[in-house]
């Protein structure tokens, strides 16, 4: 019997004449069984007796499916564990359960927090709270972060408790600028207080939002936080849109504050300019006949 699947002349067969050989039939059953079952149920042979799923050609698929199931189970377990920790810490902070320290921003009301969480998330906070000689010891049960506003501090603490970077600001152009400013503040704070996870999150979000309108501000923040990746991204935007950026009023104010960065911008622009072609042909002297 010529099989419509494995036979060399299978392409000439047409229904209803197609036939299938026993090996292909078993392989097709294995594939259908793999797709239909959930990997744990046993099949019924029609007489009330349960039989194991077909083996042999389906072994590789079955093993792969078992690995996929194991990965999904691990992922779900990790997600549940993260949610358990995140929601527990967040609730303790938002509800003020057993808080033992007051964090004071530069502007706005102070926010209560937990020393243990601050010390666990930041090595700098750990030294501050332990009265390390290399850091300023807190006066009583409070510390001050004068470079942050109340809203900036709230976002910073929310990240320390939950590990999630909440989107600051709202919609519209002005809200977008406010969101950018808060991301800048969080990025600098993450670098200053040694919170690498927050630093990476802010860096990625800022890099994704680099545009001609904010390239100069991003350059300043990148230099302040020693972020070479963000510096490269922002410098690329300045060079690519040089006419729009360099001839703007913002650039004049930027140049007054950042002479070193202006030098880097000039060098980048000159490096991009095409080298003028030199003429290697003979030169004619003026006045020669």
N, C-alpha and C positions, 0 to 999 in steps of 0.2 A: 504494500500500500504506500502510495506517495503522500508524504505529509505536506500540508499547506504551509507549514512554518519552516521546517528544516530541509525540505526537498529542494534540490537545485532548480527545479522547474515549477516552484510554487507560484511564481508570478502568473503562470498561464491558467491556473485554476480559477474558477468562478463559482459562486454559490449557485445551486445547493450541492455542487460536486466536491467541495473541499472536505478533506479528511485530515485527521491529526494522529500522529503516532503515539504510542504509550509513554515514552519519556517526555515528550512535549506536553502531553495531557497531564502527567503528574506535576511537571513544572508549573503549568498554568494553574492547577489546583493549589499548589503551594503559594503562588503569588496572590491568588484571590483570597486564600485563607489568611495570609499575612495582612492584607488590606482590610479584611472584614473583622478579624478578631482583635481584642484589646490586649492580647499577649498573655492573658491569665485564664480565660475561659476555656473549658474543654468542649469539644464538638460532640454532637449527638449523631449517631449513625442511623437514626430513624426508628430503631427498635427499643429506644429507651436506654441504651447503653452509651456511656461516654467513652470517647476515644481521644487519644492524643493527636495534636495537629501533625500533619505530614512532616517527615524528616527528609534528610538527604539534601536535595537541591535548595531547600528553604533554610538550611542551617545558617548560612551566612547572613541572610536577611533577618532571621530570628535573632541572631547575636547582635546585629546592628540595631534592631528595634529595642532589644533589652538595654543596650547602651544609651539609646535616646531616652528611654523611660527613666533610667538611672540619673541621667543629666537633668531631666525635667524635675525629678523628685528632689535632687540637690538644690536646684534653682528655687523651687517652691519653699523648701526648708530655709534657705538663706533669706528669701524675701520675708517669710513670716518672722524669722529671728530679728531681721532689721526693723520690721514694723513694730515688733514687740518692744525693742529697745528704744526706738525713735519716739513712739507715742508715749512710752512711760516717762522718759526724760522730759519730753516736751510738756506733758501734763504737769509734772512736778514744778517746772519753771513757770509756766503760764498761770498756774493756780497758786504759786508762792508757797509750795509745801516744804517746810523746814529749810527755807533759804537762810543763809548764814553770812552773806556779804552784800554790800551795796556797791554797785559800779556806777560811777559818776561820769557822765559825758561832758564835753565842753559847753554845750548848750542844752537846755531842757532838763526835765526831771531825771533823777537817778533811777536805776533798775536793779531790783534785787536778784541775786543769783546764788549759786552753790560753789563754794571753794573747791570742792572735789572735782566738779566738772571742769572748771577753769584750769585747775592744775593738771588734769588728765589730758586736756586738749592742747595745751600750750606750755612748752618748756619755760618760756619767759614768765608766764603767770605763775608757774610753780615756784620759780625763784623769788618772784615778788611776794608771794604769799608765805614763803618760808623765811622771809627776812634775810635773804642772801645778800652779802655785802656788795655783790656786783650789781644788784638792782635796788631800787628804792623800796624800803619796807613800807607796807601800808600803815596808815595811821588808824589804829583801831580795826574795825571790821568794814573798811571801805577802801576802794582803790579808784583812781581817777584816770580816765582816758581822754584828756582834753582835746585831742585832735579829731575826735568823733562827735557828731551831733547825736541827739537822742535817737533819731530814726536810724542813723548809721550803726549805733551801738546795739539797737534792737535787732537789726539784721545780723550783726556779728554774733550776738549771743544765740540767736535762733539757729545759726549754722553750727555753733559749738554744741548745741543740745541735740540737733536732729541730723546734721550732716547734709542738709539740703539747702541750696542757695535759693532763697525766695526771690522772686522778681520784684525789685523795688520800683516805685513810681507807678504810673498808669498809662493811659493811652494819650495820643496827641504829641505834637512836637515838643512842647515845654516839658511834659512828663518824660519824654524820651531823654531829654538833656538831664533831667533830674536823676533818671535811672543810671545814666552814664556816670554822673558825678558820684553817686553812691557806690557804683562798682569800682570807681577809682579809689574811693576812700577805703572800701573793703580790701582791695588789692594791696594798698599800702599798709593797712593794718595787719593783713595776713603775713606780709614780709616782716614787719616790725616785731610782731608777737610770735613769729615762728609757728604758723599754722599751714603746713605745706598743702594739705588737701584743699583748703579754702583758696590758697594762692593759685593752685592749678585750675580750680573751677572758675575763678575770676579771670585768669589769663586766657582761658579758652573762650569765655563769653566775650571778652573785650576784643580778642583777635578776630572773632567772627563778625563783630560789628564795626571794624575799621572802615572808614570812608573818608573822602576828602574833607568833609565838614568837621571831623573830629580827629584827624590824623595828628595835628600839632599837639593837642591835649594828650593824646595817647602816647606820643613821643616823650612828653614830660613825665608821665606816670611810669613809662617803661624804664626811663633812666633812673628815676627815683627808686624803683624796686629792682633794678639790675636785671631786667627781663630781656635777654637777647632775642628771644623768639618774638615777643611783642614789639620790640624795637625794630626788628627787620620787617615785620608786617606793616607797621606804621610808616617807616621810611619808604617802603615800596609804594605806598599810597601817595606820599608826598611827591616822589619822583614821577610817578605815572601821571599825576594831575598837577604838575608843577605850576602851570600858568594860573590855575584856579587858586592854588594854595599860597604861592609866594607873593602874588599881587593882591592879597586880601588885607584888610585892616587888622585882622587877627594876627597875621604874620609880623606886623610891625611891633605889636605888643609882645609877641612871642620872642622876637629877636632881642628886645630889651632885657628879657629875663634869662635867655638861654643862648649866650654867645657860643658856647661849645657845640650845642646842637646845630646852630646855624652853620658852623664850619663843616660839620658832618653832612648837612644837607647840600652845601655847595660842592663838596667833594663828590657826593653821590650823583649830583646833576652833571658835573663835568665828566665823570666816568661814563655816563650814559651817552654823552654827545659823541657823534662820529668824528674820528680823527681826520683833519683836513688832508687831502691828497697832496703829496709833494711832487713837483715837477723835476724829474731827473734829466731832462733834455738839455741841450747846449743853450747857454745864455748869450744874448747879443748885447754887446756894449753900446751904450748910447753914444751917438756921434760917429759910429763906425760906418764906413761906406759899404 
